[in-house]
Amino acid sequence: MELNFYENETIYVVDTSALIMLEYSYKFDNPVFKAIWEEIEDLIPTGCFRTIDFVEDEINNYEGKEDFIKKWMHKWKKHFIHKTDTASITASIPIINEEFNSGFLDSKKQALGKEEADPYLLGYCKTHNICFNYKRK
């Protein structure tokens, strides 16, 4: 059975943890998972698989042992990473304000004054009419 990822022009907007788990669970260099990565890489130039610059920053600052995702994102940057526009940032402000003390935002990042990608990703999806499916841990 072949999946049709282009049906209804579904857009997949991914966050940092999704990219880390993608690489962790489906190693790029494992031939068993080659088709998964090929499908994802086919979606990127069409704009159907993307992320935002805040996620790129989190990946670039990721302190784990693996650096594959950093290199892979750089390779696909032109079509994969979308700049967070003013409307998306404006839409993220109420999310940040509402979730500031809820535990949704990473308290370690907050203490260091670092931005977290999640509210900006939600703001991006909201302003670009992209349905966001998020499951809290």
N, CA and C atoms as a LAMMPS dump frame, in Angstrom:
ITEM: TIMESTEP
0
ITEM: NUMBER OF ATOMS
411
ITEM: BOX BOUNDS ff ff ff
-5.0000000000000000e+02 5.0000000000000000e+02
-5.0000000000000000e+02 5.0000000000000000e+02
-5.0000000000000000e+02 5.0000000000000000e+02
ITEM: ATOMS id mol type element x y z
1 1 1 N 0.838 -1.172 0
2 1 2 C 0 0 0
3 1 3 C 0.887 1.24 0
4 2 1 N 0.608 2.157 -0.885
5 2 2 C 1.382 3.386 -0.97
6 2 3 C 0.608 4.518 -0.308
7 3 1 N 1.293 5.253 0.546
8 3 2 C 0.675 6.395 1.203
9 3 3 C 0.754 7.608 0.28
10 4 1 N -0.319 8.364 0.228
11 4 2 C -0.324 9.576 -0.578
12 4 3 C -0.246 10.776 0.36
13 5 1 N 0.981 11.239 0.602
14 5 2 C 1.193 12.358 1.512
15 5 3 C 0.719 13.68 0.915
16 6 1 N 0.509 13.733 -0.386
17 6 2 C 0.137 14.98 -1.037
18 6 3 C -1.372 15.185 -1.083
19 7 1 N -2.141 14.149 -0.704
20 7 2 C -3.587 14.235 -0.711
21 7 3 C -4.033 15.363 0.217
22 8 1 N -4.9 16.218 -0.275
23 8 2 C -5.42 17.37 0.48
24 8 3 C -4.317 18.333 0.923
25 9 1 N -3.142 18.228 0.343
26 9 2 C -2.026 19.12 0.65
27 9 3 C -1.781 19.243 2.158
28 10 1 N -1.702 18.133 2.822
29 10 2 C -1.4 18.125 4.246
30 10 3 C -0.01 18.701 4.46
31 11 1 N 0.109 19.574 5.443
32 11 2 C 1.399 20.167 5.781
33 11 3 C 1.801 19.666 7.158
34 12 1 N 2.994 19.118 7.233
35 12 2 C 3.532 18.615 8.486
36 12 3 C 4.543 19.635 9.005
37 13 1 N 4.244 20.232 10.151
38 13 2 C 5.134 21.191 10.781
39 13 3 C 5.694 20.493 12.024
40 14 1 N 7.014 20.315 12.046
41 14 2 C 7.617 19.496 13.094
42 14 3 C 8.386 20.328 14.098
43 15 1 N 8.416 19.813 15.328
44 15 2 C 9.156 20.492 16.381
45 15 3 C 10.481 19.774 16.646
46 16 1 N 11.22 20.309 17.565
47 16 2 C 12.555 19.808 17.88
48 16 3 C 12.528 18.344 18.3
49 17 1 N 11.652 18.013 19.23
50 17 2 C 11.622 16.631 19.725
51 17 3 C 11.23 15.651 18.634
52 18 1 N 10.371 16.058 17.721
53 18 2 C 9.997 15.168 16.612
54 18 3 C 11.203 14.865 15.728
55 19 1 N 12.009 15.869 15.467
56 19 2 C 13.198 15.65 14.642
57 19 3 C 14.228 14.778 15.354
58 20 1 N 14.401 15.011 16.642
59 20 2 C 15.353 14.202 17.405
60 20 3 C 14.876 12.753 17.46
61 21 1 N 13.58 12.557 17.711
62 21 2 C 13.038 11.197 17.771
63 21 3 C 13.036 10.525 16.402
64 22 1 N 12.826 11.283 15.352
65 22 2 C 12.871 10.732 13.997
66 22 3 C 14.233 10.115 13.736
67 23 1 N 15.271 10.866 14.028
68 23 2 C 16.617 10.362 13.79
69 23 3 C 16.962 9.228 14.747
70 24 1 N 16.53 9.326 15.979
71 24 2 C 16.817 8.3 16.981
72 24 3 C 16.131 6.974 16.634
73 25 1 N 14.876 7.06 16.199
74 25 2 C 14.084 5.857 15.939
75 25 3 C 14.291 5.27 14.546
76 26 1 N 14.587 6.123 13.581
77 26 2 C 14.693 5.694 12.183
78 26 3 C 16.011 6.19 11.603
79 27 1 N 17.09 5.595 12.039
80 27 2 C 18.433 6.026 11.631
81 27 3 C 18.518 6.182 10.108
82 28 1 N 18.99 7.326 9.695
83 28 2 C 19.081 7.668 8.285
84 28 3 C 19.918 6.656 7.503
85 29 1 N 21.003 6.205 8.094
86 29 2 C 21.906 5.301 7.374
87 29 3 C 21.486 3.833 7.436
88 30 1 N 20.35 3.535 8.064
89 30 2 C 19.836 2.171 8.106
90 30 3 C 18.968 1.947 6.862
91 31 1 N 19.337 0.998 6.006
92 31 2 C 18.587 0.778 4.763
93 31 3 C 17.112 0.427 4.984
94 32 1 N 16.785 -0.117 6.128
95 32 2 C 15.398 -0.465 6.439
96 32 3 C 14.509 0.786 6.442
97 33 1 N 15.075 1.919 6.842
98 33 2 C 14.299 3.155 6.968
99 33 3 C 14.499 4.118 5.8
100 34 1 N 15.162 3.675 4.775
101 34 2 C 15.46 4.544 3.626
102 34 3 C 14.186 5.158 3.029
103 35 1 N 13.139 4.366 2.903
104 35 2 C 11.893 4.854 2.291
105 35 3 C 11.254 5.973 3.107
106 36 1 N 11.346 5.886 4.431
107 36 2 C 10.779 6.939 5.285
108 36 3 C 11.481 8.265 5.006
109 37 1 N 12.807 8.236 4.996
110 37 2 C 13.58 9.456 4.763
111 37 3 C 13.368 9.976 3.336
112 38 1 N 13.226 9.076 2.376
113 38 2 C 12.975 9.509 0.995
114 38 3 C 11.633 10.235 0.894
115 39 1 N 10.609 9.696 1.56
116 39 2 C 9.291 10.345 1.545
117 39 3 C 9.362 11.735 2.181
118 40 1 N 10.042 11.822 3.311
119 40 2 C 10.182 13.12 3.984
120 40 3 C 10.924 14.102 3.084
121 41 1 N 12.012 13.655 2.495
122 41 2 C 12.801 14.543 1.632
123 41 3 C 12.058 14.913 0.354
124 42 1 N 11.12 14.081 -0.084
125 42 2 C 10.272 14.443 -1.226
126 42 3 C 9.252 15.514 -0.837
127 43 1 N 8.831 15.518 0.427
128 43 2 C 7.845 16.488 0.893
129 43 3 C 8.44 17.881 1.116
130 44 1 N 9.712 17.945 1.455
131 44 2 C 10.325 19.234 1.811
132 44 3 C 10.243 20.259 0.686
133 45 1 N 10.666 19.953 -0.536
134 45 2 C 10.604 20.981 -1.591
135 45 3 C 9.182 21.441 -1.921
136 46 1 N 8.183 20.637 -1.592
137 46 2 C 6.794 21.02 -1.864
138 46 3 C 6.221 21.909 -0.766
139 47 1 N 6.956 22.05 0.359
140 47 2 C 6.476 22.838 1.487
141 47 3 C 5.56 22.059 2.411
142 48 1 N 5.415 20.772 2.171
143 48 2 C 4.503 19.948 2.972
144 48 3 C 5.158 19.364 4.221
145 49 1 N 6.456 19.526 4.377
146 49 2 C 7.168 19.093 5.584
147 49 3 C 8.11 20.227 5.915
148 50 1 N 7.865 20.875 7.055
149 50 2 C 8.626 22.077 7.373
150 50 3 C 8.745 22.305 8.869
151 51 1 N 9.562 23.283 9.193
152 51 2 C 9.684 23.743 10.567
153 51 3 C 10.002 25.235 10.533
154 52 1 N 10.248 25.803 11.703
155 52 2 C 10.538 27.235 11.774
156 52 3 C 11.944 27.468 12.318
157 53 1 N 12.392 28.696 12.201
158 53 2 C 13.741 29.06 12.617
159 53 3 C 13.993 28.864 14.116
160 54 1 N 12.958 28.963 14.945
161 54 2 C 13.138 28.725 16.379
162 54 3 C 13.51 27.264 16.647
163 55 1 N 12.946 26.351 15.866
164 55 2 C 13.3 24.932 15.985
165 55 3 C 14.73 24.726 15.513
166 56 1 N 15.09 25.389 14.438
167 56 2 C 16.475 25.304 13.963
168 56 3 C 17.444 25.738 15.065
169 57 1 N 17.121 26.829 15.748
170 57 2 C 17.973 27.307 16.846
171 57 3 C 18.085 26.259 17.949
172 58 1 N 16.961 25.627 18.308
173 58 2 C 17.005 24.593 19.34
174 58 3 C 17.87 23.417 18.904
175 59 1 N 17.724 23.008 17.655
176 59 2 C 18.54 21.886 17.145
177 59 3 C 20.011 22.275 17.148
178 60 1 N 20.318 23.483 16.702
179 60 2 C 21.715 23.918 16.666
180 60 3 C 22.32 24.039 18.062
181 61 1 N 21.474 24.282 19.068
182 61 2 C 21.948 24.382 20.449
183 61 3 C 21.81 23.068 21.221
184 62 1 N 21.309 22.037 20.557
185 62 2 C 21.125 20.73 21.19
186 62 3 C 22.485 20.187 21.619
187 63 1 N 22.556 19.745 22.858
188 63 2 C 23.831 19.317 23.412
189 63 3 C 24.001 17.804 23.446
190 64 1 N 23.149 17.081 22.747
191 64 2 C 23.275 15.628 22.687
192 64 3 C 24.47 15.208 21.85
193 65 1 N 24.748 13.921 21.873
194 65 2 C 25.915 13.388 21.152
195 65 3 C 25.738 13.438 19.638
196 66 1 N 24.522 13.27 19.191
197 66 2 C 24.258 13.176 17.754
198 66 3 C 24.211 14.559 17.102
199 67 1 N 24.805 14.668 15.925
200 67 2 C 24.727 15.935 15.191
201 67 3 C 24.177 15.744 13.781
202 68 1 N 23.648 14.548 13.502
203 68 2 C 23.113 14.272 12.167
204 68 3 C 22.003 15.254 11.793
205 69 1 N 21.048 15.473 12.701
206 69 2 C 19.91 16.342 12.381
207 69 3 C 20.373 17.759 12.065
208 70 1 N 21.388 18.251 12.762
209 70 2 C 21.925 19.583 12.457
210 70 3 C 22.389 19.643 11.002
211 71 1 N 23.156 18.638 10.604
212 71 2 C 23.684 18.598 9.235
213 71 3 C 22.557 18.397 8.224
214 72 1 N 21.62 17.522 8.55
215 72 2 C 20.515 17.237 7.641
216 72 3 C 19.654 18.481 7.452
217 73 1 N 19.359 19.203 8.544
218 73 2 C 18.571 20.427 8.439
219 73 3 C 19.281 21.476 7.597
220 74 1 N 20.58 21.575 7.772
221 74 2 C 21.347 22.544 6.986
222 74 3 C 21.246 22.225 5.491
223 75 1 N 21.299 20.951 5.167
224 75 2 C 21.197 20.519 3.76
225 75 3 C 19.859 20.956 3.149
226 76 1 N 18.776 20.876 3.921
227 76 2 C 17.436 21.162 3.427
228 76 3 C 16.92 22.549 3.822
229 77 1 N 17.764 23.357 4.394
230 77 2 C 17.364 24.634 4.99
231 77 3 C 16.502 25.51 4.07
232 78 1 N 16.866 25.617 2.82
233 78 2 C 16.189 26.53 1.893
234 78 3 C 14.67 26.32 1.859
235 79 1 N 14.23 25.075 1.84
236 79 2 C 12.798 24.79 1.745
237 79 3 C 12.192 24.316 3.067
238 80 1 N 13.025 23.865 3.977
239 80 2 C 12.547 23.234 5.204
240 80 3 C 12.315 24.231 6.336
241 81 1 N 13.204 25.21 6.467
242 81 2 C 13.136 26.13 7.597
243 81 3 C 12.472 27.44 7.163
244 82 1 N 11.37 27.736 7.82
245 82 2 C 10.623 28.951 7.5
246 82 3 C 10.86 29.989 8.593
247 83 1 N 11.087 31.204 8.155
248 83 2 C 11.321 32.299 9.105
249 83 3 C 10.009 32.621 9.809
250 84 1 N 10.096 32.783 11.1
251 84 2 C 8.917 33.138 11.886
252 84 3 C 8.594 34.604 11.621
253 85 1 N 7.444 34.845 11.006
254 85 2 C 7.067 36.206 10.638
255 85 3 C 6.434 36.938 11.83
256 86 1 N 6.227 38.222 11.656
257 86 2 C 5.692 39.069 12.72
258 86 3 C 4.333 38.581 13.197
259 87 1 N 3.466 38.172 12.271
260 87 2 C 2.134 37.693 12.651
261 87 3 C 2.23 36.447 13.538
262 88 1 N 3.159 35.563 13.219
263 88 2 C 3.336 34.342 14.02
264 88 3 C 3.858 34.673 15.409
265 89 1 N 4.78 35.611 15.476
266 89 2 C 5.319 36.029 16.778
267 89 3 C 4.219 36.682 17.612
268 90 1 N 3.425 37.533 16.99
269 90 2 C 2.315 38.187 17.683
270 90 3 C 1.32 37.14 18.202
271 91 1 N 1.032 36.12 17.396
272 91 2 C 0.099 35.063 17.808
273 91 3 C 0.67 34.205 18.933
274 92 1 N 1.984 34.176 19.064
275 92 2 C 2.602 33.35 20.108
276 92 3 C 2.594 34.038 21.481
277 93 1 N 2.463 35.346 21.506
278 93 2 C 2.525 36.086 22.785
279 93 3 C 1.45 35.629 23.772
280 94 1 N 0.183 35.505 23.364
281 94 2 C -0.817 35.014 24.33
282 94 3 C -0.517 33.586 24.806
283 95 1 N 0.032 32.776 23.947
284 95 2 C 0.385 31.401 24.32
285 95 3 C 1.461 31.426 25.402
286 96 1 N 2.473 32.241 25.195
287 96 2 C 3.557 32.362 26.183
288 96 3 C 3.005 32.88 27.507
289 97 1 N 2.164 33.906 27.438
290 97 2 C 1.593 34.484 28.661
291 97 3 C 0.727 33.471 29.422
292 98 1 N -0.091 32.716 28.681
293 98 2 C -0.985 31.74 29.317
294 98 3 C -0.218 30.553 29.897
295 99 1 N 0.86 30.172 29.239
296 99 2 C 1.566 28.946 29.629
297 99 3 C 2.818 29.202 30.464
298 100 1 N 3.093 30.443 30.789
299 100 2 C 4.337 30.784 31.464
300 100 3 C 4.572 29.978 32.742
301 101 1 N 3.563 29.791 33.524
302 101 2 C 3.711 29.071 34.794
303 101 3 C 3.039 27.699 34.798
304 102 1 N 2.65 27.198 33.632
305 102 2 C 1.889 25.945 33.574
306 102 3 C 2.764 24.694 33.524
307 103 1 N 4.042 24.872 33.243
308 103 2 C 4.915 23.716 33.053
309 103 3 C 5.085 23.35 31.589
310 104 1 N 4.314 23.976 30.7
311 104 2 C 4.43 23.737 29.256
312 104 3 C 5.781 24.216 28.741
313 105 1 N 6.223 25.349 29.24
314 105 2 C 7.51 25.893 28.83
315 105 3 C 8.605 25.349 29.738
316 106 1 N 9.763 25.142 29.185
317 106 2 C 10.898 24.564 29.911
318 106 3 C 11.447 25.575 30.916
319 107 1 N 11.344 25.252 32.202
320 107 2 C 11.773 26.19 33.244
321 107 3 C 13.277 26.453 33.204
322 108 1 N 14.074 25.47 32.761
323 108 2 C 15.525 25.678 32.66
324 108 3 C 15.838 26.735 31.604
325 109 1 N 15.141 26.645 30.469
326 109 2 C 15.335 27.644 29.413
327 109 3 C 14.864 29.014 29.884
328 110 1 N 13.728 29.032 30.57
329 110 2 C 13.209 30.304 31.071
330 110 3 C 14.212 30.957 32.012
331 111 1 N 14.816 30.171 32.896
332 111 2 C 15.786 30.704 33.865
333 111 3 C 17.004 31.286 33.163
334 112 1 N 17.366 30.702 32.011
335 112 2 C 18.518 31.189 31.252
336 112 3 C 18.14 32.29 30.258
337 113 1 N 16.849 32.612 30.188
338 113 2 C 16.39 33.641 29.261
339 113 3 C 16.376 33.196 27.806
340 114 1 N 16.335 31.888 27.586
341 114 2 C 16.326 31.358 26.219
342 114 3 C 14.891 31.188 25.733
343 115 1 N 14.707 31.431 24.449
344 115 2 C 13.398 31.244 23.831
345 115 3 C 13.139 29.762 23.621
346 116 1 N 11.89 29.385 23.709
347 116 2 C 11.482 28.02 23.43
348 116 3 C 10.652 28.019 22.151
349 117 1 N 10.871 27.053 21.298
350 117 2 C 10.245 27.039 19.978
351 117 3 C 8.747 26.765 20.007
352 118 1 N 8.261 25.977 20.961
353 118 2 C 6.877 25.513 20.922
354 118 3 C 5.825 26.62 20.77
355 119 1 N 5.841 27.678 21.567
356 119 2 C 4.799 28.697 21.377
357 119 3 C 4.888 29.39 20.015
358 120 1 N 6.086 29.524 19.491
359 120 2 C 6.251 30.153 18.172
360 120 3 C 5.785 29.22 17.06
361 121 1 N 5.982 27.933 17.272
362 121 2 C 5.491 26.937 16.322
363 121 3 C 3.965 26.948 16.299
364 122 1 N 3.365 27.041 17.476
365 122 2 C 1.901 27.138 17.555
366 122 3 C 1.402 28.424 16.905
367 123 1 N 2.085 29.538 17.173
368 123 2 C 1.712 30.807 16.548
369 123 3 C 1.839 30.757 15.035
370 124 1 N 2.887 30.102 14.555
371 124 2 C 3.087 29.942 13.112
372 124 3 C 1.932 29.149 12.502
373 125 1 N 1.591 28.041 13.142
374 125 2 C 0.5 27.207 12.623
375 125 3 C -0.823 27.97 12.631
376 126 1 N -1.05 28.724 13.691
377 126 2 C -2.298 29.484 13.801
378 126 3 C -2.411 30.519 12.694
379 127 1 N -1.359 31.283 12.464
380 127 2 C -1.425 32.363 11.472
381 127 3 C -1.381 31.863 10.036
382 128 1 N -0.934 30.634 9.849
383 128 2 C -0.863 30.071 8.491
384 128 3 C -1.936 29.014 8.269
385 129 1 N -2.925 28.983 9.167
386 129 2 C -4.064 28.066 9.059
387 129 3 C -3.641 26.604 8.899
388 130 1 N -2.681 26.204 9.706
389 130 2 C -2.204 24.833 9.69
390 130 3 C -2.693 24.173 10.975
391 131 1 N -3.412 23.089 10.835
392 131 2 C -3.896 22.356 12.003
393 131 3 C -2.699 21.749 12.721
394 132 1 N -2.606 21.985 14.004
395 132 2 C -1.466 21.523 14.781
396 132 3 C -1.917 20.413 15.708
397 133 1 N -1.298 19.261 15.598
398 133 2 C -1.623 18.126 16.443
399 133 3 C -0.499 17.972 17.444
400 134 1 N -0.751 18.368 18.674
401 134 2 C 0.282 18.343 19.702
402 134 3 C -0.171 17.483 20.859
403 135 1 N 0.689 16.59 21.293
404 135 2 C 0.381 15.758 22.462
405 135 3 C 1.394 16.075 23.539
406 136 1 N 0.897 16.482 24.68
407 136 2 C 1.79 16.737 25.81
408 136 3 C 2.34 15.425 26.317
409 137 1 N 3.563 15.5 26.832
410 137 2 C 4.214 14.298 27.367
411 137 3 C 3.548 13.85 28.643
